Amino acid sequence: MDKTLNKEELFDFLEEKYVKFANPKFIENDPIQVPHLFCKKEDIEISGFIAATIAWGQRKSIIKNAKHFIQLMDDAPYDFIMGYSEKDLNRFDNAVHRTFNGEDLKFFVKSLRNIYTQYGSIENLFVSDNLFDGLVSFHKAFFEIPFSQRTKRHVANVKTGSAAKRLNMYLRWMVRNDNKGVDFGIWKSVKPAQLYIPLDLHSGRISRMLGLLERKQDDWKAVLELTQKLREFDANDPVKYDFALFGVGVNEDF
């Protein structure tokens, strides 16, 4: 692909690839299949958050381990989180995905219980005119109970300039609703227009090749630059093009 495409050609390319990849077949090899195991809102958002959090490395391992973590919650994550005893947490002792381990998972369970108890839902923490502020609020609330420093690295802090790829991917899952059968659209208090692109090595590489992104680092400034550019193609749903950029980056020679 020649990055000298004009705006109309870029639009056609992005739309074509969005249509190609935004369909239920995408779920087969993606961590989003984990929350698709559930119907209840709270189960979807909890399992989705856990799957998104460990979404680095080989996708087969991500999916396998995320499903295992949810199985340890009796395949009923919301009920487990709201009703567990301290003894119940021992079942997580040997849980692991790369550097994410049982101690991290125990904290996640405790923190999520605190969030549901204190704030009513995960969604409520993200409600803001500016989703950047929502990401800041979520991070603050997630770590308002005692935590280990090792666990803190597993949840991105946009105030430090992190691209927050996994959190932005999670938000895409929860917020977007295009009836394609992939994203859930169960959060109504956040609009798709507010979302930021989940920027990773794949989407960043393709974006630079297409001339959509100039910044070299995959950081928050790059997220802002790319998201703003994508809003020129669809101001109401810019992050739908994550399917195009990630899909091409992972699945096609380019």
Summary of the structure (lengths in Angstrom):
residues: 254
radius of gyration: 18.0
end to end distance: 6.4
largest distance: 60.5
contacts: 790
relative contact order: 0.14
helix: 62%
strand: 2%
